[in-house]
Amino acid sequence: MIYYDFRRGLTQEQGINQLNSTFGDEAPSTATVYRWYTLFKRGRSLLTDEVKGRLKSAVLSENIDAVRSLIEEDRHVTLLLI
């Protein structure tokens, strides 16, 4: 609904009013609506949550072994080089 209101050209306040009149007490908070409008203004068009946390490939044993061997070869290797 927030994205729909944004695409219709409604202001944040108008969108909040629409949501409140439609959903009443179950409407998203004002802060949530403002946050989503800001994201949409910045070009976000995906409505799914962003992936959080560490990527699965970051903790593979091969990666750990490769980093360990780099450090053993050169103790002064930087994170940028790894």
ROPA-749877 format. One record per atom (N, C-alpha, C): residue in three letters; x, y, z; residue number from 1; atom name. Coordinates in Angstrom, 2 decimals, padded with zeros to 5 digits, m for minus. Layout:
BEGIN
pt rest->ALA; xx->X; yy->Y; zz->Z; nr->NUM; atom->CA
...
//
This chain:
BEGIN
pt rest->MET; xx->000.82; yy->m001.20; zz->000.00; nr->1; atom->N
pt rest->MET; xx->000.00; yy->000.00; zz->000.00; nr->1; atom->CA
pt rest->MET; xx->000.86; yy->001.26; zz->000.00; nr->1; atom->C
pt rest->ILE; xx->001.96; yy->001.24; zz->000.75; nr->2; atom->N
pt rest->ILE; xx->002.81; yy->002.43; zz->000.82; nr->2; atom->CA
pt rest->ILE; xx->003.40; yy->002.71; zz->m000.55; nr->2; atom->C
pt rest->TYR; xx->003.88; yy->001.65; zz->m001.23; nr->3; atom->N
pt rest->TYR; xx->004.46; yy->001.83; zz->m002.55; nr->3; atom->CA
pt rest->TYR; xx->003.40; yy->002.32; zz->m003.54; nr->3; atom->C
pt rest->TYR; xx->002.22; yy->001.77; zz->m003.44; nr->4; atom->N
pt rest->TYR; xx->001.12; yy->002.19; zz->m004.31; nr->4; atom->CA
pt rest->TYR; xx->000.81; yy->003.68; zz->m004.11; nr->4; atom->C
pt rest->ASP; xx->000.73; yy->004.10; zz->m002.85; nr->5; atom->N
pt rest->ASP; xx->000.48; yy->005.52; zz->m002.57; nr->5; atom->CA
pt rest->ASP; xx->001.61; yy->006.39; zz->m003.09; nr->5; atom->C
pt rest->PHE; xx->002.84; yy->005.91; zz->m002.93; nr->6; atom->N
pt rest->PHE; xx->004.00; yy->006.65; zz->m003.44; nr->6; atom->CA
pt rest->PHE; xx->003.92; yy->006.81; zz->m004.95; nr->6; atom->C
pt rest->ARG; xx->003.62; yy->005.70; zz->m005.64; nr->7; atom->N
pt rest->ARG; xx->003.53; yy->005.73; zz->m007.10; nr->7; atom->CA
pt rest->ARG; xx->002.37; yy->006.60; zz->m007.60; nr->7; atom->C
pt rest->ARG; xx->001.32; yy->006.71; zz->m006.80; nr->8; atom->N
pt rest->ARG; xx->000.18; yy->007.57; zz->m007.15; nr->8; atom->CA
pt rest->ARG; xx->000.53; yy->009.04; zz->m007.01; nr->8; atom->C
pt rest->GLY; xx->001.66; yy->009.33; zz->m006.38; nr->9; atom->N
pt rest->GLY; xx->002.07; yy->010.71; zz->m006.21; nr->9; atom->CA
pt rest->GLY; xx->001.59; yy->011.35; zz->m004.92; nr->9; atom->C
pt rest->LEU; xx->001.07; yy->010.54; zz->m004.02; nr->10; atom->N
pt rest->LEU; xx->000.62; yy->011.08; zz->m002.74; nr->10; atom->CA
pt rest->LEU; xx->001.83; yy->011.49; zz->m001.90; nr->10; atom->C
pt rest->THR; xx->001.66; yy->012.54; zz->m001.12; nr->11; atom->N
pt rest->THR; xx->002.72; yy->012.92; zz->m000.19; nr->11; atom->CA
pt rest->THR; xx->002.73; yy->011.92; zz->000.96; nr->11; atom->C
pt rest->GLN; xx->003.75; yy->012.02; zz->001.78; nr->12; atom->N
pt rest->GLN; xx->003.85; yy->011.13; zz->002.93; nr->12; atom->CA
pt rest->GLN; xx->002.64; yy->011.30; zz->003.86; nr->12; atom->C
pt rest->GLU; xx->002.26; yy->012.53; zz->004.09; nr->13; atom->N
pt rest->GLU; xx->001.12; yy->012.79; zz->004.96; nr->13; atom->CA
pt rest->GLU; xx->m000.17; yy->012.22; zz->004.38; nr->13; atom->C
pt rest->GLN; xx->m000.36; yy->012.40; zz->003.08; nr->14; atom->N
pt rest->GLN; xx->m001.55; yy->011.85; zz->002.43; nr->14; atom->CA
pt rest->GLN; xx->m001.55; yy->010.32; zz->002.49; nr->14; atom->C
pt rest->GLY; xx->m000.37; yy->009.73; zz->002.31; nr->15; atom->N
pt rest->GLY; xx->m000.26; yy->008.28; zz->002.40; nr->15; atom->CA
pt rest->GLY; xx->m000.59; yy->007.78; zz->003.80; nr->15; atom->C
pt rest->ILE; xx->m000.10; yy->008.50; zz->004.80; nr->16; atom->N
pt rest->ILE; xx->m000.39; yy->008.13; zz->006.19; nr->16; atom->CA
pt rest->ILE; xx->m001.90; yy->008.22; zz->006.45; nr->16; atom->C
pt rest->ASN; xx->m002.52; yy->009.29; zz->005.97; nr->17; atom->N
pt rest->ASN; xx->m003.97; yy->009.45; zz->006.15; nr->17; atom->CA
pt rest->ASN; xx->m004.74; yy->008.32; zz->005.46; nr->17; atom->C
pt rest->GLN; xx->m004.32; yy->007.95; zz->004.26; nr->18; atom->N
pt rest->GLN; xx->m004.97; yy->006.85; zz->003.54; nr->18; atom->CA
pt rest->GLN; xx->m004.86; yy->005.55; zz->004.33; nr->18; atom->C
pt rest->LEU; xx->m003.65; yy->005.26; zz->004.81; nr->19; atom->N
pt rest->LEU; xx->m003.44; yy->004.02; zz->005.56; nr->19; atom->CA
pt rest->LEU; xx->m004.24; yy->004.01; zz->006.86; nr->19; atom->C
pt rest->ASN; xx->m004.27; yy->005.16; zz->007.55; nr->20; atom->N
pt rest->ASN; xx->m005.03; yy->005.24; zz->008.80; nr->20; atom->CA
pt rest->ASN; xx->m006.53; yy->005.07; zz->008.55; nr->20; atom->C
pt rest->SER; xx->m007.03; yy->005.66; zz->007.48; nr->21; atom->N
pt rest->SER; xx->m008.46; yy->005.53; zz->007.20; nr->21; atom->CA
pt rest->SER; xx->m008.81; yy->004.11; zz->006.77; nr->21; atom->C
pt rest->THR; xx->m007.87; yy->003.42; zz->006.13; nr->22; atom->N
pt rest->THR; xx->m008.12; yy->002.06; zz->005.68; nr->22; atom->CA
pt rest->THR; xx->m007.92; yy->001.03; zz->006.78; nr->22; atom->C
pt rest->PHE; xx->m006.81; yy->001.15; zz->007.52; nr->23; atom->N
pt rest->PHE; xx->m006.44; yy->000.11; zz->008.49; nr->23; atom->CA
pt rest->PHE; xx->m006.65; yy->000.50; zz->009.94; nr->23; atom->C
pt rest->GLY; xx->m006.93; yy->001.75; zz->010.21; nr->24; atom->N
pt rest->GLY; xx->m007.17; yy->002.19; zz->011.59; nr->24; atom->CA
pt rest->GLY; xx->m005.96; yy->001.95; zz->012.48; nr->24; atom->C
pt rest->ASP; xx->m006.18; yy->001.27; zz->013.61; nr->25; atom->N
pt rest->ASP; xx->m005.11; yy->001.03; zz->014.57; nr->25; atom->CA
pt rest->ASP; xx->m004.03; yy->000.08; zz->014.04; nr->25; atom->C
pt rest->GLU; xx->m004.33; yy->m000.67; zz->013.01; nr->26; atom->N
pt rest->GLU; xx->m003.37; yy->m001.62; zz->012.46; nr->26; atom->CA
pt rest->GLU; xx->m002.51; yy->m001.02; zz->011.36; nr->26; atom->C
pt rest->ALA; xx->m002.65; yy->000.26; zz->011.09; nr->27; atom->N
pt rest->ALA; xx->m001.85; yy->000.94; zz->010.07; nr->27; atom->CA
pt rest->ALA; xx->m000.40; yy->001.02; zz->010.53; nr->27; atom->C
pt rest->PRO; xx->000.54; yy->001.02; zz->009.58; nr->28; atom->N
pt rest->PRO; xx->001.94; yy->001.18; zz->009.96; nr->28; atom->CA
pt rest->PRO; xx->002.18; yy->002.53; zz->010.61; nr->28; atom->C
pt rest->SER; xx->003.23; yy->002.60; zz->011.41; nr->29; atom->N
pt rest->SER; xx->003.52; yy->003.86; zz->012.11; nr->29; atom->CA
pt rest->SER; xx->003.95; yy->004.93; zz->011.12; nr->29; atom->C
pt rest->THR; xx->003.88; yy->006.16; zz->011.58; nr->30; atom->N
pt rest->THR; xx->004.32; yy->007.30; zz->010.76; nr->30; atom->CA
pt rest->THR; xx->005.78; yy->007.15; zz->010.37; nr->30; atom->C
pt rest->ALA; xx->006.61; yy->006.72; zz->011.32; nr->31; atom->N
pt rest->ALA; xx->008.04; yy->006.54; zz->011.04; nr->31; atom->CA
pt rest->ALA; xx->008.27; yy->005.51; zz->009.95; nr->31; atom->C
pt rest->THR; xx->007.49; yy->004.44; zz->009.97; nr->32; atom->N
pt rest->THR; xx->007.62; yy->003.40; zz->008.94; nr->32; atom->CA
pt rest->THR; xx->007.27; yy->003.95; zz->007.57; nr->32; atom->C
pt rest->VAL; xx->006.21; yy->004.71; zz->007.49; nr->33; atom->N
pt rest->VAL; xx->005.80; yy->005.28; zz->006.21; nr->33; atom->CA
pt rest->VAL; xx->006.86; yy->006.25; zz->005.70; nr->33; atom->C
pt rest->TYR; xx->007.38; yy->007.11; zz->006.56; nr->34; atom->N
pt rest->TYR; xx->008.43; yy->008.05; zz->006.16; nr->34; atom->CA
pt rest->TYR; xx->009.67; yy->007.30; zz->005.68; nr->34; atom->C
pt rest->ARG; xx->010.04; yy->006.23; zz->006.38; nr->35; atom->N
pt rest->ARG; xx->011.23; yy->005.46; zz->006.00; nr->35; atom->CA
pt rest->ARG; xx->011.05; yy->004.85; zz->004.62; nr->35; atom->C
pt rest->TRP; xx->009.89; yy->004.24; zz->004.37; nr->36; atom->N
pt rest->TRP; xx->009.65; yy->003.62; zz->003.07; nr->36; atom->CA
pt rest->TRP; xx->009.59; yy->004.66; zz->001.95; nr->36; atom->C
pt rest->TYR; xx->008.97; yy->005.80; zz->002.20; nr->37; atom->N
pt rest->TYR; xx->008.94; yy->006.87; zz->001.18; nr->37; atom->CA
pt rest->TYR; xx->010.36; yy->007.31; zz->000.84; nr->37; atom->C
pt rest->THR; xx->011.20; yy->007.43; zz->001.85; nr->38; atom->N
pt rest->THR; xx->012.59; yy->007.82; zz->001.62; nr->38; atom->CA
pt rest->THR; xx->013.30; yy->006.79; zz->000.75; nr->38; atom->C
pt rest->LEU; xx->013.09; yy->005.51; zz->001.05; nr->39; atom->N
pt rest->LEU; xx->013.71; yy->004.45; zz->000.24; nr->39; atom->CA
pt rest->LEU; xx->013.21; yy->004.50; zz->m001.20; nr->39; atom->C
pt rest->PHE; xx->011.92; yy->004.71; zz->m001.39; nr->40; atom->N
pt rest->PHE; xx->011.37; yy->004.78; zz->m002.74; nr->40; atom->CA
pt rest->PHE; xx->011.91; yy->006.00; zz->m003.49; nr->40; atom->C
pt rest->LYS; xx->012.06; yy->007.11; zz->m002.81; nr->41; atom->N
pt rest->LYS; xx->012.61; yy->008.31; zz->m003.45; nr->41; atom->CA
pt rest->LYS; xx->014.04; yy->008.09; zz->m003.90; nr->41; atom->C
pt rest->ARG; xx->014.76; yy->007.24; zz->m003.18; nr->42; atom->N
pt rest->ARG; xx->016.16; yy->006.94; zz->m003.52; nr->42; atom->CA
pt rest->ARG; xx->016.27; yy->005.89; zz->m004.62; nr->42; atom->C
pt rest->GLY; xx->015.14; yy->005.40; zz->m005.10; nr->43; atom->N
pt rest->GLY; xx->015.16; yy->004.48; zz->m006.22; nr->43; atom->CA
pt rest->GLY; xx->014.84; yy->003.04; zz->m005.90; nr->43; atom->C
pt rest->ARG; xx->014.59; yy->002.72; zz->m004.67; nr->44; atom->N
pt rest->ARG; xx->014.27; yy->001.33; zz->m004.33; nr->44; atom->CA
pt rest->ARG; xx->012.91; yy->000.97; zz->m004.90; nr->44; atom->C
pt rest->SER; xx->012.85; yy->m000.19; zz->m005.54; nr->45; atom->N
pt rest->SER; xx->011.57; yy->m000.65; zz->m006.08; nr->45; atom->CA
pt rest->SER; xx->011.23; yy->m002.05; zz->m005.59; nr->45; atom->C
pt rest->LEU; xx->012.18; yy->m002.73; zz->m004.95; nr->46; atom->N
pt rest->LEU; xx->011.90; yy->m004.05; zz->m004.40; nr->46; atom->CA
pt rest->LEU; xx->011.14; yy->m003.92; zz->m003.09; nr->46; atom->C
pt rest->LEU; xx->010.16; yy->m004.75; zz->m002.91; nr->47; atom->N
pt rest->LEU; xx->009.35; yy->m004.67; zz->m001.71; nr->47; atom->CA
pt rest->LEU; xx->009.70; yy->m005.76; zz->m000.70; nr->47; atom->C
pt rest->THR; xx->010.67; yy->m006.60; zz->m001.04; nr->48; atom->N
pt rest->THR; xx->011.09; yy->m007.66; zz->m000.13; nr->48; atom->CA
pt rest->THR; xx->012.16; yy->m007.13; zz->000.82; nr->48; atom->C
pt rest->ASP; xx->012.33; yy->m007.82; zz->001.93; nr->49; atom->N
pt rest->ASP; xx->013.36; yy->m007.44; zz->002.88; nr->49; atom->CA
pt rest->ASP; xx->014.74; yy->m007.69; zz->002.29; nr->49; atom->C
pt rest->GLU; xx->015.69; yy->m006.87; zz->002.69; nr->50; atom->N
pt rest->GLU; xx->017.05; yy->m007.07; zz->002.26; nr->50; atom->CA
pt rest->GLU; xx->017.67; yy->m008.21; zz->003.04; nr->50; atom->C
pt rest->VAL; xx->018.62; yy->m008.88; zz->002.41; nr->51; atom->N
pt rest->VAL; xx->019.31; yy->m009.98; zz->003.07; nr->51; atom->CA
pt rest->VAL; xx->020.15; yy->m009.41; zz->004.20; nr->51; atom->C
pt rest->LYS; xx->020.05; yy->m010.03; zz->005.36; nr->52; atom->N
pt rest->LYS; xx->020.81; yy->m009.57; zz->006.50; nr->52; atom->CA
pt rest->LYS; xx->021.79; yy->m010.66; zz->006.93; nr->52; atom->C
pt rest->GLY; xx->022.84; yy->m010.23; zz->007.56; nr->53; atom->N
pt rest->GLY; xx->023.79; yy->m011.19; zz->008.09; nr->53; atom->CA
pt rest->GLY; xx->024.89; yy->m011.53; zz->007.10; nr->53; atom->C
pt rest->ARG; xx->025.67; yy->m012.47; zz->007.50; nr->54; atom->N
pt rest->ARG; xx->026.83; yy->m012.88; zz->006.73; nr->54; atom->CA
pt rest->ARG; xx->026.39; yy->m013.78; zz->005.57; nr->54; atom->C
pt rest->LEU; xx->027.05; yy->m013.62; zz->004.43; nr->55; atom->N
pt rest->LEU; xx->026.78; yy->m014.49; zz->003.30; nr->55; atom->CA
pt rest->LEU; xx->027.23; yy->m015.90; zz->003.63; nr->55; atom->C
pt rest->LYS; xx->026.52; yy->m016.88; zz->003.11; nr->56; atom->N
pt rest->LYS; xx->026.88; yy->m018.27; zz->003.39; nr->56; atom->CA
pt rest->LYS; xx->028.28; yy->m018.60; zz->002.91; nr->56; atom->C
pt rest->SER; xx->028.68; yy->m018.02; zz->001.79; nr->57; atom->N
pt rest->SER; xx->030.00; yy->m018.33; zz->001.23; nr->57; atom->CA
pt rest->SER; xx->031.13; yy->m017.76; zz->002.07; nr->57; atom->C
pt rest->ALA; xx->030.84; yy->m016.86; zz->002.98; nr->58; atom->N
pt rest->ALA; xx->031.89; yy->m016.22; zz->003.78; nr->58; atom->CA
pt rest->ALA; xx->032.47; yy->m017.14; zz->004.83; nr->58; atom->C
pt rest->VAL; xx->031.78; yy->m018.20; zz->005.20; nr->59; atom->N
pt rest->VAL; xx->032.25; yy->m019.06; zz->006.27; nr->59; atom->CA
pt rest->VAL; xx->032.53; yy->m020.49; zz->005.79; nr->59; atom->C
pt rest->LEU; xx->032.80; yy->m020.66; zz->004.52; nr->60; atom->N
pt rest->LEU; xx->033.15; yy->m021.98; zz->004.00; nr->60; atom->CA
pt rest->LEU; xx->034.54; yy->m022.36; zz->004.47; nr->60; atom->C
pt rest->SER; xx->034.74; yy->m023.64; zz->004.69; nr->61; atom->N
pt rest->SER; xx->036.05; yy->m024.09; zz->005.16; nr->61; atom->CA
pt rest->SER; xx->037.14; yy->m023.79; zz->004.14; nr->61; atom->C
pt rest->GLU; xx->036.81; yy->m023.80; zz->002.83; nr->62; atom->N
pt rest->GLU; xx->037.82; yy->m023.47; zz->001.82; nr->62; atom->CA
pt rest->GLU; xx->038.29; yy->m022.02; zz->001.98; nr->62; atom->C
pt rest->ASN; xx->037.35; yy->m021.13; zz->002.26; nr->63; atom->N
pt rest->ASN; xx->037.72; yy->m019.72; zz->002.46; nr->63; atom->CA
pt rest->ASN; xx->038.59; yy->m019.56; zz->003.69; nr->63; atom->C
pt rest->ILE; xx->038.24; yy->m020.26; zz->004.75; nr->64; atom->N
pt rest->ILE; xx->039.02; yy->m020.17; zz->005.98; nr->64; atom->CA
pt rest->ILE; xx->040.43; yy->m020.68; zz->005.74; nr->64; atom->C
pt rest->ASP; xx->040.57; yy->m021.81; zz->005.03; nr->65; atom->N
pt rest->ASP; xx->041.89; yy->m022.37; zz->004.74; nr->65; atom->CA
pt rest->ASP; xx->042.69; yy->m021.43; zz->003.84; nr->65; atom->C
pt rest->ALA; xx->042.04; yy->m020.82; zz->002.86; nr->66; atom->N
pt rest->ALA; xx->042.74; yy->m019.90; zz->001.95; nr->66; atom->CA
pt rest->ALA; xx->043.27; yy->m018.68; zz->002.70; nr->66; atom->C
pt rest->VAL; xx->042.47; yy->m018.12; zz->003.58; nr->67; atom->N
pt rest->VAL; xx->042.91; yy->m016.96; zz->004.36; nr->67; atom->CA
pt rest->VAL; xx->044.03; yy->m017.36; zz->005.31; nr->67; atom->C
pt rest->ARG; xx->043.90; yy->m018.52; zz->005.93; nr->68; atom->N
pt rest->ARG; xx->044.94; yy->m019.00; zz->006.84; nr->68; atom->CA
pt rest->ARG; xx->046.27; yy->m019.14; zz->006.11; nr->68; atom->C
pt rest->SER; xx->046.26; yy->m019.70; zz->004.90; nr->69; atom->N
pt rest->SER; xx->047.51; yy->m019.87; zz->004.16; nr->69; atom->CA
pt rest->SER; xx->048.09; yy->m018.52; zz->003.74; nr->69; atom->C
pt rest->LEU; xx->047.24; yy->m017.56; zz->003.38; nr->70; atom->N
pt rest->LEU; xx->047.74; yy->m016.22; zz->003.05; nr->70; atom->CA
pt rest->LEU; xx->048.44; yy->m015.59; zz->004.25; nr->70; atom->C
pt rest->ILE; xx->047.86; yy->m015.75; zz->005.41; nr->71; atom->N
pt rest->ILE; xx->048.45; yy->m015.16; zz->006.62; nr->71; atom->CA
pt rest->ILE; xx->049.74; yy->m015.87; zz->006.98; nr->71; atom->C
pt rest->GLU; xx->049.79; yy->m017.20; zz->006.80; nr->72; atom->N
pt rest->GLU; xx->051.01; yy->m017.94; zz->007.10; nr->72; atom->CA
pt rest->GLU; xx->052.14; yy->m017.56; zz->006.16; nr->72; atom->C
pt rest->GLU; xx->051.81; yy->m017.26; zz->004.90; nr->73; atom->N
pt rest->GLU; xx->052.83; yy->m016.86; zz->003.93; nr->73; atom->CA
pt rest->GLU; xx->053.37; yy->m015.47; zz->004.24; nr->73; atom->C
pt rest->ASP; xx->052.50; yy->m014.56; zz->004.61; nr->74; atom->N
pt rest->ASP; xx->052.90; yy->m013.18; zz->004.88; nr->74; atom->CA
pt rest->ASP; xx->052.10; yy->m012.66; zz->006.06; nr->74; atom->C
pt rest->ARG; xx->052.76; yy->m012.57; zz->007.20; nr->75; atom->N
pt rest->ARG; xx->052.08; yy->m012.13; zz->008.43; nr->75; atom->CA
pt rest->ARG; xx->051.61; yy->m010.68; zz->008.35; nr->75; atom->C
pt rest->HIS; xx->052.13; yy->m009.92; zz->007.41; nr->76; atom->N
pt rest->HIS; xx->051.78; yy->m008.51; zz->007.30; nr->76; atom->CA
pt rest->HIS; xx->050.72; yy->m008.25; zz->006.23; nr->76; atom->C
pt rest->VAL; xx->050.09; yy->m009.32; zz->005.74; nr->77; atom->N
pt rest->VAL; xx->049.05; yy->m009.16; zz->004.73; nr->77; atom->CA
pt rest->VAL; xx->047.88; yy->m008.38; zz->005.35; nr->77; atom->C
pt rest->THR; xx->047.31; yy->m007.50; zz->004.56; nr->78; atom->N
pt rest->THR; xx->046.21; yy->m006.67; zz->005.07; nr->78; atom->CA
pt rest->THR; xx->044.87; yy->m007.26; zz->004.67; nr->78; atom->C
pt rest->LEU; xx->043.85; yy->m006.81; zz->005.33; nr->79; atom->N
pt rest->LEU; xx->042.49; yy->m007.27; zz->005.03; nr->79; atom->CA
pt rest->LEU; xx->042.11; yy->m006.92; zz->003.59; nr->79; atom->C
pt rest->LEU; xx->042.61; yy->m005.81; zz->003.11; nr->80; atom->N
pt rest->LEU; xx->042.31; yy->m005.39; zz->001.74; nr->80; atom->CA
pt rest->LEU; xx->042.84; yy->m006.40; zz->000.73; nr->80; atom->C
pt rest->LEU; xx->044.01; yy->m006.98; zz->001.00; nr->81; atom->N
pt rest->LEU; xx->044.59; yy->m007.97; zz->000.09; nr->81; atom->CA
pt rest->LEU; xx->043.91; yy->m009.32; zz->000.20; nr->81; atom->C
pt rest->ILE; xx->043.34; yy->m009.59; zz->001.34; nr->82; atom->N
pt rest->ILE; xx->042.67; yy->m010.88; zz->001.53; nr->82; atom->CA
pt rest->ILE; xx->041.37; yy->m010.84; zz->000.76; nr->82; atom->C
//
